[in-house]
Amino acid sequence: CGEHEGVCAQSRTEAKKALTLVKELDAFPKVPDSYVEATASGGTVSVLAFSVMAVLAFLEFFVYRNTWVSYEYEVDKDFSSKLKINVDITVAMRCQYIGADVLDLAETMVSSDGLTYEPVNFEPSPQQRIWHMTLQHIQERLRVEHSLQDVFFKSAIKGDLPPLPERSSSLNACRIHGHLYVNKVAGNFHITVGKSIPHPRGHAHLAALVSHDAYNFSHRIDHLSFGEALPGIISPLDGTEKIAPDSNHMFQYFITIVPTKLNTYKVSADTHQYSVTERERVINHAAGSHGVSGIFMKYDISSLMVKVTEQHMPLWQFLVRLCGIIGGIFSTTGAELIHTNTHTSTHITYCN
């Protein structure tokens, strides 16, 4: 430093003071090697600690990979769009005897051009019977364990359900399948005797030429849903089978539709869930039980919309939980070893 020797000495003194201050802030003081001793008990605890860390970290990774479904509710502001009805119903009557259509709350008759009438055999094949029994079993489980619905929502990204087997070519029943687009207001989708004809006050069915002996509204619902049809989603009426004990019989389904937005990591769709209440009765005008024989599905649309979102644990949260597992076990076992060694050393000193 030359003539500035005093200034340089003062600078070195200040640097040493700063370094000393930094050392005093060290939260991880170093232990001299002469104080460290490897023991069998310490090795055993270390092996157990590392084993527990590995198991918990492995389980935490599975938790990180798993997803869950969250539900949010908001008012449905979309009232101008059309509602799609997906239908696949088999009725135990010939196609020329029955007609299906929709009449909404505004007395507007909806065209049924999207429906196809296919002559089939009402008695299912063995493969069909197995498929319907499977659907009925799933429906029973859903009534008990509502959390299974989360599984079905997520299954929509994992492939379609097995297709229904082909029906035979016998002509003693009629399969009505296809889709309709209706206004988003309450309405009545029905299947009854005779083809429908419109008139100024609504519509009517030409049933005069059909004998009462031909009435048989036993039916099987392969599928009934609203909105966009999604693979892997089972609707409440899928797999329903009803046998009419009398020719003049009315089946009624009261359906409440809930608009649903489904957002998963692979699927984003606007669909609809629904709940249903069933009722059936014999039409006997002499006994005061009035009405029309047939299948009536009266639906209403909820004003609330459900947003179903599949969520995943963020990566940062997984890392924090992983660090908590490793650091917590390591600190706990380390503190236990220090306590054990200190107790042993104190005992030996006392004996001496």
MODAUR-V439699 format. One record per residue. N is the residue number from 0. PSI is psi in degrees with one decimal (* if undefined). Layout:
# MODAUR-V439699
n = {N,N}
psi = {PSI,PSI}
This chain:
# MODAUR-V439699
n = {0,1,2,3,4,5,6,7,8,9,10,11,12,13,14,15,16,17,18,19,20,21,22,23,24,25,26,27,28,29,30,31,32,33,34,35,36,37,38,39,40,41,42,43,44,45,46,47,48,49,50,51,52,53,54,55,56,57,58,59,60,61,62,63,64,65,66,67,68,69,70,71,72,73,74,75,76,77,78,79,80,81,82,83,84,85,86,87,88,89,90,91,92,93,94,95,96,97,98,99,100,101,102,103,104,105,106,107,108,109,110,111,112,113,114,115,116,117,118,119,120,121,122,123,124,125,126,127,128,129,130,131,132,133,134,135,136,137,138,139,140,141,142,143,144,145,146,147,148,149,150,151,152,153,154,155,156,157,158,159,160,161,162,163,164,165,166,167,168,169,170,171,172,173,174,175,176,177,178,179,180,181,182,183,184,185,186,187,188,189,190,191,192,193,194,195,196,197,198,199,200,201,202,203,204,205,206,207,208,209,210,211,212,213,214,215,216,217,218,219,220,221,222,223,224,225,226,227,228,229,230,231,232,233,234,235,236,237,238,239,240,241,242,243,244,245,246,247,248,249,250,251,252,253,254,255,256,257,258,259,260,261,262,263,264,265,266,267,268,269,270,271,272,273,274,275,276,277,278,279,280,281,282,283,284,285,286,287,288,289,290,291,292,293,294,295,296,297,298,299,300,301,302,303,304,305,306,307,308,309,310,311,312,313,314,315,316,317,318,319,320,321,322,323,324,325,326,327,328,329,330,331,332,333,334,335,336,337,338,339,340,341,342,343,344,345,346,347,348,349,350,351}
psi = {-19.1,-130.5,-12.4,32.5,-39.9,-38.2,-41.8,-40.0,-39.1,-37.9,-41.9,-36.5,-42.5,-36.0,-40.0,-39.8,-42.1,-40.9,-38.7,-41.0,-40.2,-39.8,-36.9,-22.7,-1.9,116.1,-3.7,72.0,145.0,138.0,128.5,149.0,-28.1,-17.7,-5.9,130.1,125.4,129.2,161.9,-38.9,-40.2,-40.7,-38.1,-45.7,-38.6,-43.6,-44.2,-41.3,-44.9,-33.9,-45.0,-41.6,-45.1,-43.3,-48.1,-38.8,-37.9,-44.6,-37.3,-32.9,-38.2,-37.1,-39.6,-37.5,-24.7,155.7,162.6,164.6,128.6,152.3,132.2,150.9,138.3,165.9,133.8,112.5,-2.8,96.4,-1.7,-16.7,169.5,150.4,127.8,129.6,120.9,123.5,138.4,93.7,137.9,125.0,140.6,49.3,157.0,150.5,-31.6,-9.5,-14.0,161.3,146.6,136.2,180.0,134.8,116.4,-177.8,-24.8,14.3,30.9,122.8,127.1,135.0,136.8,30.3,-22.8,-2.1,142.9,132.6,116.1,117.7,127.6,179.6,129.0,-34.0,120.5,157.0,165.5,-38.7,-40.2,-41.2,-41.3,-41.8,-41.9,-37.0,-36.8,-44.8,-43.5,-37.4,-41.5,-41.7,-39.5,-40.4,-36.1,-33.1,-25.1,-46.3,92.7,-19.2,-16.3,-22.8,-32.7,-38.4,-40.5,-34.6,-44.2,-24.0,-13.4,-18.5,3.1,10.8,166.9,157.5,157.1,136.1,153.8,134.9,157.9,142.2,158.3,173.2,12.8,157.3,32.8,4.4,176.2,127.0,120.3,114.8,157.2,-151.8,157.2,150.3,119.4,165.2,153.2,59.9,167.0,146.5,-175.8,108.7,124.4,152.9,118.7,-177.2,136.8,150.5,145.9,146.3,136.5,152.2,169.0,-29.4,12.6,-114.7,167.1,163.1,132.6,92.1,2.1,-28.8,2.7,125.7,145.2,-23.9,-20.7,-6.2,126.9,99.7,29.0,137.1,162.2,126.4,105.1,-36.9,137.5,117.2,168.2,140.1,-158.5,126.4,129.1,137.4,141.7,-7.7,126.4,121.4,157.7,-30.0,-3.0,128.4,3.6,135.9,127.0,134.4,123.2,122.8,-12.1,153.0,-40.0,86.0,140.2,128.8,129.6,135.4,119.4,112.6,133.1,118.2,134.7,114.5,138.6,131.3,118.8,123.2,109.9,-175.9,-13.2,-12.8,135.4,116.7,152.5,111.2,-167.4,136.0,165.4,154.1,157.5,143.8,132.3,148.8,143.6,150.8,159.5,136.4,113.7,96.8,-32.5,-31.3,3.6,7.2,91.6,162.9,-168.2,135.1,139.3,-168.4,118.6,124.4,99.7,117.9,150.6,150.7,128.5,149.0,-8.9,146.3,140.9,130.8,114.4,117.7,131.9,124.9,159.2,145.8,130.3,155.0,-39.9,-36.5,-38.3,-43.0,-39.1,-44.8,-38.0,-42.5,-36.2,-40.0,-51.2,-49.0,-38.6,-46.4,-41.2,-43.3,-40.4,-48.1,-36.4,-42.2,-36.6,-39.5,-39.5,-42.1,-41.1,-44.8,-39.0,-42.0,-40.9,-43.6,-39.4,-40.4,-42.6,-42.1,-39.5,-40.5,-39.8,*}
